[in-house]
């Protein structure tokens, strides 16, 4: 049913959303769908009410992932992977600016008329403000990740109202699954999806607790990331970088800071995007690019002449480290800082790198999330956990 023929349902949905709780309740990731009249489709579209990654893979990529191929088991349907960085980085970008560059090229060449991305409010650099960018300047204003739950899809109503027909959407897994489920209702001629990997988002209050607990100067943090060297890297206003080893984080204090939706998510790698740009499968200092389909390849081709590239690599063995991390996280264990720094140095030298680090991260989060669902939402466990995630979790011994 198209938007043009669904006005009555939209009006009813608009009235409903102002008076009802969000259907996913505590598992709501605040993707923004329920803030629009497309809430009418939420029971089918929401990643936490109707997990349908495998079906949507077939619809958007032409097939589902090959579960007997370890790369696809972990990283989803893809036709190519590379490590890359811009030869001339964009000033102020979190990495080198590959995502922003692709979006700007698509807009400048007329491939799209708008780009759904996330700026921040004037009052708070970490408070997300979803927009439909129409100029390169508006795209650049959205550079740098906002590590908080963001209602990107709240702008969907503006798409129909503005008459846009060619659109690029930049988002994370839960947003993209909901978008893919309703994309045929948007009246678009062409939709492009540029994804980023995502794990462990927080509310704005949760972010503040993390910063206050972890950083030496919470008020000056510009951005941060959990990096491949097993440290959290904080960038400060004065340009300085602060690093904190994973193993020195106050796990007991921070254990409950992550959103329940993130604790229930198994789409870390954004399996439904056309093209995914992240970092976890690349060497330190590089970005990891996954091309899922021909549309994604065409998007990447726009900026290939701006990039330095190398093949993806994989080194080390993650299994022992993952198995040891499961009870450590479960019990909220934190090492003294001197021991955490020492362990970080050792693991950086001999631990998993490249794609193996990506698998380490996926294994660690999938086992944690499986336990969270089993304990808090056992009724959802069977239907909500995709088959690929069950296979990954099945490699490890979990506590009760």
C-alpha positions in Angstrom: 0.0 0.0 0.0 1.5 3.3 -1.1 1.5 6.5 1.0 -0.8 8.2 -1.5 -3.5 5.5 -0.9 -2.9 5.1 2.8 -3.8 8.5 4.2 -6.5 7.2 6.5 -4.2 4.7 8.1 -1.5 7.3 8.4 -3.9 9.7 10.2 -4.9 7.0 12.6 -1.3 6.0 13.2 -0.4 9.7 13.9 -3.1 9.8 16.6 -2.0 6.5 18.0 1.6 7.4 18.4 0.7 10.4 20.7 -1.3 8.2 23.1 0.3 4.8 23.1 3.5 3.3 24.5 6.1 2.2 21.9 5.3 -1.4 21.0 8.8 -2.6 21.7 8.6 -1.2 25.2 11.9 -1.4 27.0 13.6 -2.9 23.9 12.8 0.2 21.8 16.0 1.5 20.2 14.4 4.9 19.5 15.0 4.5 15.8 12.4 7.1 15.1 9.9 5.0 13.2 7.3 5.3 15.9 7.6 9.1 15.8 6.1 9.1 12.3 2.8 7.9 10.8 4.8 4.8 9.6 4.2 3.5 13.1 1.3 1.8 11.3 4.0 -0.8 10.1 5.9 -1.1 13.3 4.9 -4.6 14.3 6.3 -5.9 11.0 9.2 -3.4 10.7 10.7 -3.1 14.2 13.9 -5.2 14.6 12.9 -6.0 18.2 9.3 -7.1 17.4 10.0 -9.0 14.2 13.6 -10.0 13.6 13.8 -10.7 9.9 17.4 -10.1 8.8 17.6 -13.3 6.7 14.4 -12.5 4.8 15.5 -8.9 4.2 18.9 -10.0 3.0 17.2 -12.0 0.2 15.0 -9.0 -0.7 17.8 -6.5 -0.8 20.9 -8.5 -1.8 19.4 -11.3 -3.8 20.4 -14.0 -1.3 20.9 -14.6 2.4 24.4 -15.1 3.9 26.2 -18.4 3.4 26.4 -19.8 6.9 29.1 -22.3 5.9 31.4 -19.5 4.8 33.0 -18.0 8.0 33.3 -14.5 6.5 29.7 -14.4 5.6 28.6 -16.1 8.8 30.2 -13.2 10.7 30.1 -10.2 8.3 27.0 -10.8 6.2 26.4 -11.0 2.5 29.1 -9.2 0.6 31.0 -9.2 -2.7 34.1 -7.4 -1.6 36.0 -6.1 1.5 38.9 -3.7 1.7 40.7 -1.5 4.2 40.9 2.1 3.2 41.6 5.7 4.3 41.3 9.0 2.6 44.5 10.4 1.1 43.4 13.9 2.2 41.3 13.5 5.4 38.4 15.8 6.0 39.2 18.2 8.8 37.2 17.4 12.0 36.0 13.9 10.8 36.1 11.1 13.3 38.3 9.0 11.0 39.3 10.3 7.6 35.8 11.2 6.3 35.0 8.4 3.9 31.3 8.3 4.8 30.9 12.1 4.4 32.9 12.0 1.1 30.6 9.4 -0.4 27.5 11.3 0.6 28.8 14.6 -0.8 29.8 12.9 -4.1 26.3 11.4 -4.4 24.7 14.7 -3.8 27.0 16.7 -6.1 26.6 14.3 -9.0 22.8 14.3 -8.7 22.5 10.7 -7.7 20.4 11.7 -4.7 18.4 14.8 -3.8 18.9 14.5 -0.1 20.9 12.6 2.6 19.4 11.4 5.9 22.2 11.9 8.4 22.6 13.1 12.0 23.9 16.4 13.1 23.9 17.6 16.7 21.9 20.2 18.5 23.6 23.6 19.1 23.5 23.1 22.8 25.1 19.6 22.9 27.6 18.0 20.6 26.4 14.5 21.6 22.6 15.1 21.3 21.6 13.7 17.9 19.6 15.8 15.5 18.4 13.8 12.4 18.1 15.9 9.2 17.7 15.5 5.5 20.8 17.2 4.2 20.5 19.0 0.9 24.0 20.6 0.7 27.6 19.5 1.2 27.8 21.9 4.1 24.8 20.2 5.8 26.5 16.8 5.3 29.7 18.0 6.8 27.8 19.3 9.8 26.9 15.7 10.5 30.5 14.3 10.6 31.6 12.6 13.8 29.6 9.7 15.4 26.9 10.4 18.0 27.2 7.5 20.4 23.6 7.8 21.6 20.3 6.4 20.6 19.2 8.4 17.6 15.8 8.7 16.0 17.1 8.8 12.4 13.8 7.6 10.9 11.8 10.4 12.5 12.4 12.4 9.2 10.6 9.8 7.1 7.5 11.9 7.0 9.5 14.8 5.5 10.5 12.6 2.5 6.9 12.2 1.3 6.0 15.8 2.1 9.1 17.2 0.2 8.6 15.1 -2.9 12.1 13.6 -2.8 12.5 10.7 -5.1 16.2 9.7 -4.8 17.6 9.4 -1.3 20.7 8.3 0.6 20.1 7.1 4.2 23.1 6.8 6.6 22.3 4.7 9.7 22.9 1.8 12.0 21.5 -1.8 11.9 18.2 -1.4 13.9 17.4 1.8 11.9 18.2 0.1 8.6 16.1 -3.0 9.3 13.1 -0.9 10.0 13.8 1.3 6.9 14.1 -1.8 4.6 10.8 -3.1 5.9 9.0 0.1 4.9 11.0 1.4 2.0 8.4 0.4 -0.5 5.9 2.8 1.2 8.1 5.8 0.9 7.3 6.6 -2.8 11.0 6.7 -3.8 12.5 5.9 -7.2 15.8 5.0 -5.7 17.1 4.4 -2.2 20.7 4.1 -1.3 21.8 2.8 2.2 25.2 3.6 3.7 25.6 1.8 7.0 28.0 1.9 9.9 28.6 -1.0 12.3 27.1 -0.3 15.7 27.3 -1.7 19.2 26.5 -0.5 22.7 24.7 2.7 22.3 23.4 4.6 25.3 20.9 7.2 26.2 22.3 10.7 26.6 22.2 10.2 30.4 24.0 6.9 30.0 26.7 8.5 27.8 27.3 11.1 30.5 27.8 8.4 33.1 30.3 6.6 30.8 32.2 9.8 30.2 32.2 10.7 33.9 33.3 7.3 34.9 36.0 6.8 32.3 37.5 10.0 30.9 39.9 12.4 32.7 38.0 15.4 31.3 34.4 14.4 30.4 33.4 18.0 29.4 36.0 18.3 26.7 35.5 15.0 24.9 34.7 15.6 21.2 34.4 11.9 20.3 35.6 8.5 21.3 35.8 4.9 20.0 36.6 1.5 21.3 39.6 0.7 19.1 41.4 -2.4 17.7 44.3 -1.8 20.2 41.9 -2.8 23.0 41.8 0.8 24.3 39.1 3.4 24.3 40.4 6.5 22.5 39.0 9.9 23.6 39.6 12.9 21.4 39.5 16.2 23.4 38.8 19.8 22.3 42.5 20.7 22.5 43.3 18.0 20.0 44.9 15.7 22.6 44.1 12.0 22.7 43.4 10.0 25.9 43.4 6.2 25.9 41.9 3.9 28.5 42.4 0.1 28.3 39.3 -2.0 27.9 40.3 -4.1 30.9 40.4 -1.0 33.2 36.9 0.1 32.6 34.6 0.2 35.6 32.5 -2.7 34.4 30.5 -2.9 37.6 29.4 0.7 37.3 28.9 0.6 33.5 27.4 -2.8 33.1 23.8 -1.4 33.0 24.5 1.8 31.1 23.9 0.3 27.6 20.4 0.4 26.1 18.4 -2.8 26.4 18.0 -2.7 22.6 21.7 -2.8 22.1 22.0 -5.7 24.6 19.5 -7.6 22.4 21.0 -6.8 19.0 22.7 -9.2 16.6 23.2 -6.9 13.6 26.5 -5.4 14.7 27.7 -5.4 11.1 24.7 -3.7 9.5 23.9 -6.6 7.2 21.1 -4.8 5.3 23.0 -1.8 4.0 24.3 -1.6 0.5 27.7 -0.4 1.7 29.2 -0.4 5.2 32.1 1.7 6.5 33.5 1.0 9.9 36.8 0.2 11.5 36.6 -3.1 13.4 37.9 -5.4 10.6 40.8 -3.2 9.6 44.3 -2.6 10.9 44.6 0.3 13.4 44.3 3.6 11.7 42.4 2.3 8.7 38.7 1.9 7.9 37.0 -1.4 7.0 34.7 -1.2 4.0 32.2 -4.0 3.2 30.5 -3.9 -0.2 27.2 -5.9 0.0 25.8 -5.5 -3.5 26.2 -3.8 -6.8 24.6 -0.6 -5.5 27.2 -0.5 -2.8 30.0 -1.0 -5.3 28.7 1.9 -7.4 28.7 4.1 -4.2 32.2 3.2 -3.3 33.5 3.7 -6.9 32.6 7.4 -6.6 35.5 8.0 -4.1 38.0 5.2 -5.0 40.3 7.8 -6.5 40.4 9.6 -3.2 41.4 6.5 -1.2 44.5 4.6 -0.2 43.5 1.0 0.0 44.9 -2.4 1.1 43.4 -5.9 1.3 41.8 -7.0 4.6 44.0 -9.1 6.8 43.4 -11.5 9.7 45.8 -12.5 12.4 45.7 -14.3 15.8 43.1 -16.4 17.6 40.2 -14.9 19.5 38.6 -18.0 21.1 40.5 -18.1 24.4 40.1 -14.3 25.0 36.4 -14.4 24.3 35.8 -17.4 26.6 37.7 -15.7 29.4 35.8 -12.4 28.9 32.3 -14.0 29.3 32.5 -14.7 33.0 34.6 -11.5 33.6 31.9 -9.3 32.2 29.1 -11.3 33.8 30.6 -10.8 37.2 31.5 -7.1 36.6 35.2 -7.7 37.1 37.6 -4.7 36.8 41.4 -5.0 36.9 43.6 -2.5 38.6 44.8 0.1 36.1 48.4 -1.0 36.1 47.3 -4.6 35.3 44.8 -3.4 32.7 47.5 -1.5 30.9 49.9 -4.4 31.0 47.2 -6.8 29.7 46.4 -4.3 26.9 50.0 -4.2 25.8 50.3 -8.0 25.7 47.0 -8.5 23.9 47.9 -5.8 21.4 51.1 -7.6 20.5 49.7 -11.2 20.4 46.0 -10.8 20.2 43.5 -10.9 17.3 44.0 -8.3 14.5 42.0 -7.3 11.4 39.1 -9.6 10.6 40.0 -11.7 13.6 39.6 -8.7 15.9 36.2 -8.2 14.2 35.2 -11.7 15.1 36.5 -11.2 18.6 34.2 -8.2 19.0 31.2 -10.0 17.5 31.7 -13.1 19.6 32.1 -11.1 22.8 28.9 -9.1 22.2 26.8 -11.9 20.8 27.5 -14.1 23.8 26.7 -11.3 26.2 23.5 -10.4 24.3 22.4 -14.0 24.1 22.7 -14.2 27.9 20.9 -11.0 28.4 17.9 -12.2 26.3 17.9 -15.6 27.9 17.7 -14.0 31.4 15.5 -11.1 30.7 13.3 -12.0 27.7 13.4 -15.8 27.5 10.2 -15.8 25.5 11.9 -14.0 22.7 15.1 -16.0 22.6 14.2 -18.5 19.9 12.6 -16.2 17.4 14.7 -13.1 18.0 18.2 -14.6 17.7 19.1 -15.2 14.0 20.5 -18.6 12.9 24.0 -17.0 12.2 24.1 -15.6 15.7 23.1 -19.0 17.3 26.0 -20.7 15.4 28.5 -18.1 16.6 27.3 -18.2 20.3 27.3 -22.0 20.1 31.1 -22.1 20.0 31.3 -21.0 23.6 30.3 -22.3 27.1 27.9 -19.8 28.7 27.1 -19.4 32.4 23.5 -20.0 33.5 
